[in-house]
Amino acid sequence: MFSKRNHAGRTWSFPVRLSCLVCLVCLACLVESCGTKGQRGKLPDMQVAYSPGYARGFSLYRSGDTTLLRVTDPWQFASGVKFDYILTSNASPDALNEIKTPVTKAVCMSTTHVAFISALGRTSSISGISGLAHVSDSAVIAMGRENKIVDVGYDSNLSYELIFSLSPDVVFAYGVQGEFSGIEKKLNELGIKVVYFGEYTEDTPLGKAEWIVAMSVFFGEQQHAEDIFERMEENYVNTEKLLENVEYRPKVMFNVPYRDTWYLPGTESYMAKFVRDAGAEYIYQDNRGRNSYPMSIEKAYDIAQNADFWLIGNPSKSLDELKADDPRMTEIPAFKNKRIYNSNLRANDYGDDFWESGIVKPDIILKDLIRIFHPELVPKHEFYYYRHLN
């Protein structure tokens, strides 16, 4: 049930609140005592500024006008990895973990970073994006056409010289099993400060969305972000309540083959959680983790035979297009029954807004899914991200 949030997270009953308060005091002491590379001395009297109710990968502490953002395990399979970032108006240019705030020039390595910043109304602070052509945000696209935002490249084609020329206050990065570390090292050698965001490792829709609060502190927008997230949470939980008396829970298949391999998410993954919350059941229960599992097309094909619905995310806009990719798909019952839905309704030629703005609209995605599985519960809802393939 939805409950009003305070700045430290959810509202608890007294015994739980008391025990959590003790834990938070201990955490504050830990922050005060731990050292971070480049930190100018110990930060006194750090207090918990925000304790997430859903996200597991970040927490906020504050002392005066200085905020400490702690990011933990920001990529898959990370264990015990921790980054402390000091956000202050008096940041030392030589301390790579100290970021001057409010940020006025940022480079985003992921479109989800763009979505967070856009939701906060700070799009004008973006000066560079990795893969600008994959962005769906109309304001960002317009700024790109006016050369107010530039594409800095990606992976081995990343332009360090271009990033350096932008003089960004920060580069927002993401890691894949630490693969970004080499890029981070090169950027640090140029004096460019890098902050890891780990929202993609969260396995719940609201956990991913809550990272908007982590992003907000770079722009002095924490209260704004908390208000945005509170509305998301309230809408999401109230929408879930529509399913309280639902007994029929259809079985759902995910994805399509990619280069002779069919990747299926784990039962504890983000999309599996979405499906459960929308009153359906993910059909493949053998992979109990959070990560996707690769399997042969033949095995996945057999699993799909028992699915009532099929959710995909590729360029196909019709059953004929899906058939052209792989004619074998026509023998899957969900294809024959025209129960295939694609999350590409808002996709452009290069990017898919489902994976961009969807991170800050989990309540809208939930309604889309309920419209698919239980349309009688949301009769007035029009699809926002999903399309029905005919």
C-alpha positions, 0 to 999 in steps of 0.5 A: 500500500502506498504511504507518504514518503519523507526525505529519508524514504518510506514512513515506517511503524515506530519499532521499524523506524527506530531500528532503521534510525540506528542503522542510518546513524551508523551509516552516517558515521561510516561516511564520516570515517571512510576516505575517498581518493582526492577528498579534502579531509574528513566531512564532519556531521554527515547526515542521511539526506535520502535513503531510497525506498526501492533503489539499492545502488545509491544513497545520499548524505549531507553536511551543510551545502555539501552532498555525498552521493554513494554509488554501490555495485554500479554494473552487473556482477559487481560485488563490494564496489563503491564510489563516493562523490562529493558535490559542492560549490567549492569543489577542488578541480584536482579532486576527481571525485569532487563535482562542482554544483550546480552542474551546467555542462554534462556529457551523458553516456546513456539515453537514460541519463538524458531522460532523468535530466530532461524530467528535471527540466535541465536539458540545457545543461547537456553539452554532449551525448554518446550516440546522439542519433539514438535519442528520442527526446525532441528538445534534445534532438532540436539542440543537436541540430543547432549544435548545442549538443554534440555526439561524442562517439561511443566505445572505441570511437569515443572522442576524448578530444571533443569531450575535453573541448566541451569542458564538462563539469561531469561525464555521467557513465555506466559500467558493464562489468567494469568495461568503462574503467579504461575510458574513465582512466583516460578521461581522468588523465584529461582532468575530466570527472566521471560519475557512475550511474547504476540504474540499469542494474536495478531489478524493479521499475520503481528502483530504476526510476528512483535514480532520478533523485541521485541525478537531481543533486547535481543540479540542485533539484532534489526536492523537485525529483522527490516530488516527481518520484512520489507521483510516479510511486503513487500512480504505480501503486494505485494502478497495481490495486486495480488487479487485487481481484484478478484471478486469470494471469496469462503466461507471457513470452519475451523477446525474439531471436538475435543471431541464432540465440534467444535471450530470456530474462531472469525471473527477478529481472526488471521486465519479469517484475513489470509483468507480475505487477501487471497481472500476468506470469512470466512463462520461463521460470528456470532462470531464477536470477536477474540477468538474461539467459541465452538459449537456443532458438529451438528450446525457446521456441518450445517454451513459446508454444505455451505462452498466451502473450508475446512481448518483443522489442525490435523494429517490427511494426507488423506480423509480416515484418516479424515473419520476414525476420524468421518464418518459424515464428509464425508457428508460435500460438501467440503469433497465430492468435495475434497476441504479440505486442512491441514496445516500439510505438515511440521508436525513431529510426535509431532509438526506442523511447521505451528505453529512454523516457520509460525509465521515468514513466514506469506507471505508464508502462504498467498501464500499457501492460495492463491494457494488454493483459486485462484491458477491461481494467483500463478501458480509457488508456491508450497505448503509449509505448506498446503497439499491437502487431497485426 
